[in-house]
Amino acid sequence: MSLVPIRWVSQQECASREEDTAGTPPEASADVSPDVTKPAVKLALLDQRLLPGETREVLLEDARGVATAITDMVVRGAPAIGIAAAYGVALEAFVINREGGDWQSRLASACDVLAASRPTAVNLFWALDRMRKVIAAHATQSQAPYEALLKEAVRIHEQDLEDNLRMAEFGAQVIAASLAQGETRCEVMTHCNTGALATGGHGTALGVIRTAYAQGILGRVHVNETRPWWQGSRLTAWELVQERIPARLAVEGAASLIMQQGARTPEGVRWLIVGADRITANGDTANKIGTFSLAVQARAHGIKVMVVAPLATFDGSLASGADIPIETRDAAELREAGGRQIAPQDIDVFNPVFDVTPHEYIDAIVTEHGVVESPDSDSVGALLGRAMRR
């Protein structure tokens, strides 16, 4: 993809107003000392609310602005939210060093504001915990540790891309191994958006799809609309078109029909591949609303379910999906569409952002540390234990 969803804007770029064409995080070894004689640093977020019709960046200068952008879904996707929040802490440190004051209390407050922006995406809290550790390690400094915080944010960004590429290889191997004798490729279905727009690059579930297609084992992708924010039609379909990967967009309610038809053909749908916003100790997975119903439909048609997520998405402190907080959003998202009212103003509305797929409906969880098949408390615990020892 030529467009980058998250981009750090240096003082030099702010001063020259020259557009960054590299589209990569800054080098961690660069001189990032704040210079009060130059304009502030900024975080550029591709405004995903406007895609695919318009491509525009939103420039942010402090943690509160980043938190608002996360809440308003300028940036979305659990990994991307964590990356943006990390940069938000670095932005706040820069502002504090310019303005002066109690930097520790102000950074603590900034972290709290960012943490409140999206309650379900555990990557957000994982990234903020890493930033808090940097803050604690520099507690005796007279100024906020801007340089160290920016380097840590860059590392989080770079690490996510590295993890995506490893997960993509693991996931493609799982697909290849699942093909029946004589089959050379299959079709898959995906939900929401889990590509480069939702991550540090390449994608989680969509990253597996990209790599599988490049390896010649994937024939077509079936994309669900993903209401009410239409992440499937606006974002996933857009990414797939950009990369010329064969895809078909379908109305949300057509999933069972597509699965039923695909089960009868040699190269039909064999996998439902999705991302995750939080995975508990037993493998229960919170993801975009509609994922659970798709997993039930997949089971009914003999189609396997793959969840693709980095270790940062796991929350070992929660025993099961029953403990996951489920975010709900404004009723206007269902009562209105395109600025026009489509439902009675007085109708009661239930607008959850996520649902939880029980681990029994998941055939494989793919991480950067390997694959957990038929996940449960024992297999997830074993994976987390291996990762901790590395």
C-alpha positions as CSV (number, residue, x, y, z in Angstrom):
1,M,0.0,0.0,0.0
2,S,1.3,3.5,-0.9
3,L,-0.7,5.1,1.9
4,V,0.4,4.8,5.5
5,P,-2.2,4.9,8.3
6,I,0.2,6.1,11.0
7,R,3.1,8.4,10.3
8,W,5.4,10.4,12.6
9,V,5.9,14.0,11.4
10,S,9.3,15.4,12.5
11,Q,10.1,19.0,13.4
12,Q,12.0,19.2,10.1
13,E,8.9,18.2,8.1
14,C,6.7,20.5,10.0
15,A,9.1,23.3,9.4
16,S,9.5,22.7,5.7
17,R,5.9,21.5,5.1
18,E,7.3,18.9,2.7
19,E,5.2,15.8,2.5
20,D,6.9,12.7,3.7
21,T,7.0,10.1,0.9
22,A,8.8,7.4,2.8
23,G,5.9,6.5,4.9
24,T,7.9,4.7,7.6
25,P,8.5,5.2,11.2
26,P,11.5,7.4,12.1
27,E,14.8,5.8,12.7
28,A,15.2,5.1,16.4
29,S,18.8,6.2,16.2
30,A,17.9,9.6,14.8
31,D,18.5,12.9,16.8
32,V,15.1,13.5,18.3
33,S,15.9,16.1,20.9
34,P,13.2,18.7,21.0
35,D,14.2,22.1,19.5
36,V,12.0,24.9,20.8
37,T,12.9,27.1,17.9
38,K,11.2,24.8,15.5
39,P,7.5,23.8,15.0
40,A,6.1,21.0,17.1
41,V,6.3,17.4,16.1
42,K,3.0,15.8,15.0
43,L,1.3,12.5,14.4
44,A,-0.3,12.0,11.0
45,L,-3.2,9.6,10.9
46,L,-5.0,8.6,7.7
47,D,-8.6,9.4,8.4
48,Q,-10.2,6.1,7.8
49,R,-13.7,7.5,8.2
50,L,-13.4,9.0,4.7
51,L,-12.1,6.0,2.8
52,P,-12.5,5.0,0.1
53,G,-13.9,8.2,-1.3
54,E,-11.2,10.6,0.1
55,T,-7.7,10.2,1.4
56,R,-6.8,12.8,4.0
57,E,-4.5,12.9,7.0
58,V,-5.4,14.3,10.4
59,L,-2.4,16.0,12.1
60,L,-2.3,15.7,15.9
61,E,-0.1,17.4,18.4
62,D,-0.9,16.0,21.9
63,A,-2.2,12.9,23.7
64,R,-5.8,14.2,24.0
65,G,-6.0,14.7,20.3
66,V,-4.8,11.2,19.7
67,A,-7.3,9.8,22.2
68,T,-10.2,11.7,20.5
69,A,-9.0,10.3,17.1
70,I,-9.1,6.8,18.5
71,T,-12.5,7.2,20.0
72,D,-13.9,8.8,16.8
73,M,-12.4,6.0,14.7
74,V,-10.0,8.1,12.7
75,V,-7.7,5.2,13.4
76,R,-9.0,1.8,14.3
77,G,-7.9,-1.8,14.6
78,A,-6.4,-3.1,17.8
79,P,-2.7,-3.0,16.8
80,A,-3.0,0.4,15.1
81,I,-4.7,1.8,18.2
82,G,-1.8,0.7,20.4
83,I,0.7,2.2,18.0
84,A,-1.1,5.5,17.8
85,A,-1.4,5.7,21.6
86,A,2.3,5.1,22.0
87,Y,3.1,8.0,19.7
88,G,0.5,10.0,21.6
89,V,2.5,9.7,24.8
90,A,5.7,10.8,22.9
91,L,3.7,13.8,21.6
92,E,2.7,14.8,25.1
93,A,6.2,14.6,26.4
94,F,7.3,17.0,23.6
95,V,4.5,19.4,24.6
96,I,5.4,19.2,28.3
97,N,9.1,19.9,27.7
98,R,8.0,23.0,25.7
99,E,5.6,24.3,28.3
100,G,7.2,23.1,31.5
101,G,5.4,21.9,34.7
102,D,5.1,18.6,36.5
103,W,6.0,16.3,33.7
104,Q,5.3,13.0,35.6
105,S,1.8,13.9,36.6
106,R,1.0,15.3,33.2
107,L,2.3,12.1,31.4
108,A,0.3,9.9,33.9
109,S,-2.8,11.9,33.0
110,A,-2.1,11.6,29.3
111,C,-1.8,7.8,29.6
112,D,-5.1,7.7,31.5
113,V,-6.8,9.7,28.8
114,L,-5.5,7.4,26.1
115,A,-6.4,4.3,28.0
116,A,-10.1,5.5,28.2
117,S,-10.4,5.9,24.4
118,R,-11.3,2.3,23.5
119,P,-11.9,-0.1,26.4
120,T,-11.9,-3.5,24.6
121,A,-8.7,-3.3,22.5
122,V,-6.1,-4.8,24.8
123,N,-3.2,-3.8,22.5
124,L,-3.9,-0.2,23.7
125,F,-3.2,-1.1,27.3
126,W,-0.2,-3.3,26.3
127,A,1.4,-0.3,24.4
128,L,0.7,2.1,27.3
129,D,2.2,-0.3,29.8
130,R,5.4,-0.2,27.7
131,M,5.4,3.5,27.6
132,R,4.8,3.7,31.4
133,K,7.8,1.5,32.0
134,V,9.9,4.0,30.0
135,I,8.5,6.8,32.1
136,A,9.3,5.0,35.3
137,A,12.9,4.3,34.2
138,H,13.5,8.0,33.8
139,A,11.7,9.2,36.9
140,T,14.7,11.1,38.3
141,Q,15.0,13.3,35.1
142,S,14.2,17.0,35.3
143,Q,12.3,16.8,32.0
144,A,10.0,14.3,30.3
145,P,12.0,11.5,28.5
146,Y,10.8,12.5,25.1
147,E,13.6,10.9,23.2
148,A,13.2,7.6,25.0
149,L,9.4,7.6,24.6
150,L,9.7,8.3,20.9
151,K,12.2,5.4,20.4
152,E,9.9,3.1,22.3
153,A,6.9,4.1,20.1
154,V,8.9,3.5,17.0
155,R,9.9,0.1,18.3
156,I,6.3,-0.8,19.0
157,H,5.4,0.3,15.4
158,E,8.3,-1.6,13.8
159,Q,7.7,-4.7,16.0
160,D,4.1,-4.9,14.9
161,L,5.1,-5.0,11.2
162,E,7.7,-7.7,12.0
163,D,5.0,-9.7,13.9
164,N,2.5,-9.3,11.0
165,L,5.0,-10.8,8.5
166,R,5.7,-13.8,10.8
167,M,2.0,-14.4,11.4
168,A,1.3,-14.2,7.7
169,E,3.8,-17.0,7.0
170,F,2.4,-19.2,9.8
171,G,-1.2,-18.6,8.7
172,A,-0.4,-19.4,5.0
173,Q,1.2,-22.7,6.1
174,V,-1.9,-23.6,8.0
175,I,-4.1,-23.0,4.9
176,A,-1.7,-25.0,2.7
177,A,-1.7,-27.9,5.1
178,S,-5.5,-27.9,5.2
179,L,-6.0,-28.3,1.5
180,A,-7.4,-31.7,0.5
181,Q,-5.4,-34.0,-1.8
182,G,-5.6,-32.7,-5.3
183,E,-6.6,-29.2,-4.2
184,T,-4.1,-26.4,-5.0
185,R,-6.0,-23.4,-3.6
186,C,-9.2,-22.3,-1.9
187,E,-11.3,-19.3,-1.1
188,V,-11.6,-17.6,2.3
189,M,-14.0,-15.2,4.0
190,T,-13.0,-12.3,6.2
191,H,-14.8,-9.8,8.4
192,C,-14.1,-6.2,9.3
193,N,-10.7,-4.8,8.4
194,T,-7.5,-6.4,9.6
195,G,-5.0,-5.2,7.0
196,A,-2.3,-2.5,6.8
197,L,-4.9,0.1,7.8
198,A,-5.5,-1.7,11.1
199,T,-1.9,-2.4,12.0
200,G,1.7,-1.3,11.6
201,G,1.7,-2.7,8.1
202,H,0.7,-5.9,6.1
203,G,-2.0,-6.9,8.5
204,T,-3.1,-9.7,10.8
205,A,-5.9,-11.8,9.2
206,L,-5.6,-9.8,5.9
207,G,-1.8,-10.2,6.1
208,V,-2.3,-14.0,6.1
209,I,-4.6,-13.6,3.1
210,R,-2.0,-11.4,1.3
211,T,0.7,-13.9,1.8
212,A,-1.5,-16.9,0.9
213,Y,-2.5,-15.2,-2.3
214,A,1.2,-14.4,-3.1
215,Q,2.0,-18.1,-2.6
216,G,-0.8,-19.1,-5.1
217,I,-2.9,-21.1,-2.6
218,L,-5.8,-18.6,-2.4
219,G,-8.2,-18.0,-5.2
220,R,-10.6,-15.4,-3.9
221,V,-11.6,-13.5,-0.8
222,H,-15.2,-13.0,0.3
223,V,-15.6,-9.7,2.2
224,N,-18.5,-9.0,4.5
225,E,-19.8,-5.4,4.7
226,T,-19.3,-5.2,8.4
227,R,-22.0,-2.9,9.6
228,P,-22.6,-0.3,10.9
229,W,-19.2,1.2,10.1
230,W,-18.7,-0.8,6.9
231,Q,-15.1,-1.6,7.5
232,G,-15.4,-4.5,5.1
233,S,-16.8,-2.6,2.2
234,R,-14.9,0.7,2.8
235,L,-11.5,-0.6,4.0
236,T,-10.9,-4.3,3.3
237,A,-12.4,-4.1,-0.2
238,W,-10.3,-1.0,-0.8
239,E,-7.1,-2.7,0.3
240,L,-7.7,-5.8,-1.8
241,V,-8.5,-3.7,-4.9
242,Q,-5.3,-1.7,-4.3
243,E,-3.3,-5.0,-4.2
244,R,-5.3,-6.6,-7.1
245,I,-6.3,-9.6,-5.0
246,P,-9.5,-11.2,-6.4
247,A,-12.3,-10.4,-4.0
248,R,-16.1,-10.2,-3.8
249,L,-18.0,-7.9,-1.5
250,A,-21.3,-9.5,-0.1
251,V,-24.2,-8.2,1.8
252,E,-23.8,-9.2,5.5
253,G,-26.6,-11.7,5.5
254,A,-25.2,-13.7,2.6
255,A,-22.4,-15.3,4.6
256,S,-24.3,-18.6,5.1
257,L,-25.3,-18.8,1.4
258,I,-21.7,-18.3,0.3
259,M,-20.4,-20.9,2.8
260,Q,-23.1,-23.4,1.7
261,Q,-22.3,-22.9,-2.0
262,G,-18.6,-23.0,-1.4
263,A,-18.8,-26.3,0.5
264,R,-20.0,-27.9,-2.7
265,T,-17.1,-26.8,-4.9
266,P,-13.5,-27.9,-5.0
267,E,-12.1,-24.4,-4.6
268,G,-14.9,-22.9,-2.4
269,V,-14.6,-21.2,1.0
270,R,-12.5,-23.3,3.4
271,W,-11.6,-20.8,6.0
272,L,-13.1,-17.9,7.9
273,I,-10.1,-15.7,8.8
274,V,-10.5,-12.9,11.3
275,G,-8.5,-10.7,13.7
276,A,-9.0,-10.1,17.4
277,D,-9.3,-7.2,19.8
278,R,-8.8,-9.4,22.9
279,I,-8.1,-13.1,23.6
280,T,-8.6,-14.5,27.0
281,A,-6.6,-17.3,28.8
282,N,-8.8,-20.0,27.4
283,G,-8.8,-18.7,23.8
284,D,-12.2,-17.0,23.8
285,T,-11.9,-14.1,21.3
286,A,-13.4,-10.7,21.2
287,N,-13.7,-9.3,17.7
288,K,-15.9,-7.1,15.6
289,I,-19.6,-7.7,16.1
290,G,-20.8,-10.4,13.9
291,T,-17.7,-12.6,14.2
292,F,-19.4,-15.1,16.6
293,S,-22.4,-15.6,14.3
294,L,-20.0,-16.2,11.4
295,A,-18.1,-18.8,13.4
296,V,-21.4,-20.6,14.2
297,Q,-22.3,-20.5,10.5
298,A,-18.8,-21.8,9.6
299,R,-19.1,-24.7,12.0
300,A,-22.5,-25.6,10.4
301,H,-20.9,-25.8,7.0
302,G,-17.7,-27.6,7.8
303,I,-15.6,-24.4,7.4
304,K,-12.7,-23.8,9.7
305,V,-12.1,-20.6,11.7
306,M,-8.7,-18.9,12.0
307,V,-8.0,-16.0,14.4
308,V,-4.8,-14.1,13.6
309,A,-3.4,-11.8,16.4
310,P,-0.1,-10.9,18.0
311,L,0.7,-11.9,21.6
312,A,-0.1,-8.3,22.6
313,T,-3.8,-9.1,22.0
314,F,-3.8,-11.9,24.7
315,D,-5.1,-11.0,28.1
316,G,-4.1,-13.8,30.4
317,S,-5.6,-12.0,33.4
318,L,-9.1,-12.9,32.1
319,A,-10.2,-16.5,32.4
320,S,-12.8,-16.4,29.7
321,G,-14.7,-14.2,27.3
322,A,-17.4,-13.6,29.9
323,D,-14.9,-11.2,31.6
324,I,-14.3,-9.1,28.5
325,P,-15.8,-5.6,28.6
326,I,-17.9,-5.0,25.5
327,E,-17.9,-1.5,24.1
328,T,-21.1,0.0,22.8
329,R,-21.4,3.1,20.6
330,D,-23.9,5.8,19.9
331,A,-27.4,4.9,18.8
332,A,-27.2,7.4,16.0
333,E,-24.9,5.0,14.1
334,L,-27.9,2.7,13.6
335,R,-30.7,5.4,13.4
336,E,-28.9,7.3,10.7
337,A,-26.9,6.6,7.5
338,G,-25.2,9.2,5.3
339,G,-26.8,12.0,7.4
340,R,-30.3,10.7,6.8
341,Q,-32.6,9.2,9.4
342,I,-33.3,5.5,8.6
343,A,-35.0,4.4,11.9
344,P,-37.5,6.0,14.3
345,Q,-35.8,8.4,16.7
346,D,-37.6,6.8,19.7
347,I,-36.6,3.2,18.9
348,D,-34.4,1.5,21.5
349,V,-31.0,0.7,20.0
350,F,-28.4,-1.9,20.9
351,N,-25.1,-1.1,19.2
352,P,-22.2,-3.3,20.5
353,V,-18.9,-3.0,18.8
354,F,-17.7,-6.5,19.6
355,D,-18.9,-10.0,20.4
356,V,-17.0,-12.9,21.9
357,T,-16.4,-16.2,20.0
358,P,-16.0,-19.1,22.4
359,H,-12.8,-21.0,21.8
360,E,-14.7,-24.2,20.9
361,Y,-15.6,-22.5,17.6
362,I,-12.0,-21.6,16.7
363,D,-9.8,-24.1,14.9
364,A,-6.5,-22.1,15.0
365,I,-5.1,-19.0,16.6
366,V,-2.1,-17.8,14.7
367,T,0.5,-15.6,16.5
368,E,4.0,-14.4,15.8
369,H,5.2,-17.2,18.1
370,G,3.4,-20.0,16.4
371,V,0.0,-21.6,16.0
372,V,-2.4,-22.9,18.6
373,E,-4.8,-25.5,17.2
374,S,-8.1,-26.2,18.9
375,P,-7.3,-23.5,21.6
376,D,-8.1,-24.0,25.2
377,S,-6.6,-22.9,28.6
378,D,-3.9,-25.5,28.4
379,S,-2.7,-24.8,24.8
380,V,-3.0,-21.0,25.2
381,G,-1.1,-21.2,28.5
382,A,1.6,-23.3,26.8
383,L,2.0,-20.7,24.0
384,L,2.2,-17.8,26.5
385,G,4.7,-19.8,28.5
386,R,7.0,-20.4,25.5
387,A,6.8,-16.8,24.5
388,M,7.8,-15.6,28.0
389,R,10.9,-17.9,27.9
390,R,12.2,-16.4,24.6
